[in-house]
Amino acid sequence: MCLIIDTCVAHRFAGPPYLDGDVKPIVAWLLPKKRMSHRHVAIGGKLRSELMLAGENFRRFLEALRQRGGVLDFSDDDVNQESTKVERLFAEHDITGADDPHVIALARVSGSRLLYTEDNKTKLVDLFRDRRFLHPPGRVYKSKLNKSLLRNPKKCKPLK
């Protein structure tokens, strides 16, 4: 099972103890009491670069998750190439104002269809749910009210 974390919510992982209420279900899902887990965060391409600039707290959280095998690193080259394809698709469909094709590209490369974001300024949420760009379409976790989305998210594709 796989999740993409958007840069705009990385600051919410300031912890431990990860006090932000909307993040608690995600942290509990990603870091269960049982050591072995098939729950992952997918990173790669431009999103990796953005997340590495998101602050020390998020980098520490990601490293703790990585130590437990909870991070799937996808090739930056693969994600960047896919991002170029997504940008072309946006142009073909006259989509303007979409500044996150790299997030859609990571979803296409990784197979993840679950995104944690609070982005309301761009069209990311609508595009992540649009079958023209993601098939099957993605689902978006925006707050703890959406914790039911964590029950059965799609697995990531195996790494090459």
N, C-alpha and C positions, 0 to 999 in steps of 0.2 A: 504494500500500500504506500502511496506516494503523495507528497504535498510539495507545492511550490510556495515559497514565502516571498512576497513582494517587498521591495526595499522600504516602502512607505510605512510598513508595520514592524520593521526590524527593531526599532527603538523600544518596542513593547516587551522585548525579551530581556529587559534590564533586571537582572537578578543574579543568583537565586535570592529570594524564594519566588521569583516571577509573580509579583503581586498583582499585576494587571489581570483583572478578571476575565477579559476576553481571550487571553493567552493561556490561562490555566488549563482549559480542556486540551489544547494543542500540546502543551508540555507533558501533561499526563498521558496523552496518546503516544507521543514520540518517545517518552522515557518511562515506560511501564515498570512496575516492580520486578517483573521477570526480566532477566538479563537478555534473553534472546527475543528479538522482535523483528518483524518483517515490515516495520513502518519506517519510512525514509523521507528525507527532504532532498529534492532534486535541485542541483545547482549546475551552472555552466554558462558559458558565453558572457555577454554583457552583464547579466544578472549577478554572476559570481563577482565581477569587479565592483558592482554597485554595493553588494552585500559586504564585501571586505572593507568598504568605506563607511559602513553603517555604525561603526563604533566598537569599542573594546568589549562591551558587555555582550553584544551579539556574536562577536568573534569567539568569545569564551564559550558561549552557549553552543555554537556550531562545533567547536573543538570537542566539547564534552559529548555531543551527539555523534561526532565522527569516531571517537574512541569506542563507542558502543556499536559501531557499524550502522549508524542511522543516517549517513549522508551518502548520496549517490552523485558522484562527480561525472558529468557528461562532458565530452570533448568540446572545448571552446570553439574549435574549428567547425565541428558539426552544427553546433547551435548557431554560430554566426552565419554559416551558409544557409541554414534554414530561415534565419531572420531575414536574409536578403529575399528569399522566396516569399515570405510572408509580406514583406514590404511591397513586392510586385502584386500580390493578391489584393492588398489594400488599394493599390493604385487602380487595378482592374475594376474594382467594385466602388470606386470613387469614395473611399474612406479617408477622411481628413481628420486631423486632430488626434490621431492615434500615435502616441509616442512610446509605446511599449511593445513593438513587434517581437522583441527579444524574449518576452515572457511567453507569448504564443508559440514562438519557435522552440523554447525549452519544453513546453508541453507537448509539442509535436514530436520532438526528438526523444523525450523521456517516456512518453505515454501517460504521464500524470494528467489527471483531469480534475484536480482539486487545487485551488488557489486561495491563499490567505492574503487578502488585501482590504484596504479601506479607501482605495482610490476612487474618488467621485469626480475628479476634475477631468479625467480623460475618458476614453471609451473602452478602457481595458475590460471592465466587467462585462459589458455587452458583447465585446468581441470574443471573450473567453467562452461565452455561452453560445456563440454563433457557429452553426454547423458548416458554414462555408469555410471556416478557418480551422475548426477542431471537430473531428468526427470520431467518436461520439463527442458531443459538446461537453464543456467543462462545467464544474460547479464552483461557487465562490463562498468561502467562509469569511464573514465580515465581523461576527461577534459571537459571544458564547451562546446566543440564541440559535446559532447554526451548528451547534455541536453534534447534532444528529448526522451531519455530513461526514463526520469522522468514523462512522460505523463501518462503512464498506467502500472506501475510496479505491479507485483502480490501481492495480500494481504498476510499477514502472517497468519499462522494457529492460531486459538484461543488458548489462554493459558489454560492449564489444571487446 
